[in-house]
Amino acid sequence: MRRYFITSTSPRRRGNKVINRSKQCWEVGETVKVGFMTLRVLAKVPTPGDFLPDQYALTNADGSRFYRFVPHNGCERVTDLAEAMVQRGF
């Protein structure tokens, strides 16, 4: 029988950086998977004051559809890039 010991309840650290669970790079221009869709990050929209994670403006591979994504709150299809950039509370 194997025994597993938990030495700490704090997140694992490498140097001074916390290791994130996401293996995806959410920088502008990168390709990410959201559910079953593969999308490209167009912009990161900061959302100060609403206590939600930052919002992302995404598009599909050919650039014909646009999406607004807030981690843990979902992905929403919008009509154009300008609408995807507008901060929206959920």
Backbone torsions as a table, in degrees:
resi	resn	phi	psi	omega
1	MET	NA	130.6	177.8
2	ARG	-86.7	141.4	176.1
3	ARG	-115.0	133.3	179.0
4	TYR	-111.3	131.7	-179.4
5	PHE	-114.5	131.3	175.5
6	ILE	-96.0	118.4	-176.2
7	THR	-90.4	-23.2	-177.4
8	SER	-156.7	152.0	177.0
9	THR	-97.2	-4.8	179.2
10	SER	-78.4	157.6	179.3
11	PRO	-65.5	150.4	178.5
12	ARG	-65.5	142.7	-178.5
13	ARG	-126.8	145.6	172.1
14	ARG	-122.0	105.7	-173.1
15	GLY	69.1	-126.2	177.1
16	ASN	-102.9	3.0	-177.7
17	LYS	-99.9	136.6	174.1
18	VAL	-79.7	135.5	177.4
19	ILE	-79.9	117.8	179.6
20	ASN	-79.8	154.2	179.9
21	ARG	-79.0	-21.6	-179.4
22	SER	-77.4	129.0	177.6
23	LYS	-92.4	2.3	-178.7
24	GLN	-95.5	148.8	176.5
25	CYS	-97.6	118.0	-176.6
26	TRP	-97.8	37.9	176.6
27	GLU	-88.1	157.4	180.0
28	VAL	-60.9	131.5	179.6
29	GLY	95.8	-13.9	-179.3
30	GLU	-82.0	157.6	177.1
31	THR	-100.3	132.6	-178.5
32	VAL	-130.7	159.5	175.0
33	LYS	-104.0	127.2	173.8
34	VAL	-122.6	105.6	-174.2
35	GLY	64.5	-122.5	179.3
36	PHE	-97.4	-0.9	-176.8
37	MET	-96.6	141.6	172.5
38	THR	-104.6	116.5	-173.2
39	LEU	-126.5	158.5	178.1
40	ARG	-106.6	135.4	-179.3
41	VAL	-79.2	121.6	178.3
42	LEU	-95.8	-37.4	-177.4
43	ALA	-159.9	152.6	172.3
44	LYS	-109.5	120.8	-176.7
45	VAL	-104.1	111.7	178.6
46	PRO	-67.0	142.9	-179.0
47	THR	-125.5	72.0	-179.1
48	PRO	-73.4	144.2	172.7
49	GLY	88.1	-11.3	-179.7
50	ASP	-104.4	1.1	176.6
51	PHE	60.5	25.8	174.8
52	LEU	-110.7	159.9	174.0
53	PRO	-64.0	163.1	178.3
54	ASP	-61.0	151.9	-178.7
55	GLN	-96.3	149.8	179.0
56	TYR	-123.5	140.0	172.3
57	ALA	-98.8	123.8	-175.0
58	LEU	-124.7	159.5	174.5
59	THR	-140.8	160.3	176.6
60	ASN	-78.6	179.6	-173.0
61	ALA	-60.3	-39.6	-178.1
62	ASP	-92.9	-0.8	174.9
63	GLY	79.0	18.5	-176.8
64	SER	-93.3	-18.5	179.9
65	ARG	-126.9	145.5	-177.9
66	PHE	-122.2	148.1	-177.0
67	TYR	-136.6	149.5	172.2
68	ARG	-111.6	127.3	-176.3
69	PHE	-128.9	128.6	172.6
70	VAL	-122.0	119.6	-179.7
71	PRO	-54.4	137.7	179.7
72	HIS	72.6	-3.1	179.5
73	ASN	-121.1	-12.5	172.5
74	GLY	113.3	175.0	-177.8
75	CYS	-117.1	136.4	-176.9
76	GLU	-130.4	130.1	177.3
77	ARG	-79.3	135.1	179.7
78	VAL	-125.1	169.6	-173.6
79	THR	-79.0	-36.7	-177.9
80	ASP	-149.2	175.0	-177.8
81	LEU	-64.0	-37.3	-179.9
82	ALA	-60.1	-40.1	178.6
83	GLU	-70.4	-33.1	178.2
84	ALA	-69.0	-25.9	-178.8
85	MET	-83.7	-14.5	-178.4
86	VAL	-76.2	130.9	178.6
87	GLN	-67.3	131.7	-179.6
88	ARG	-133.5	130.9	175.7
89	GLY	-85.2	144.2	-179.8
90	PHE	-102.4	NA	NA
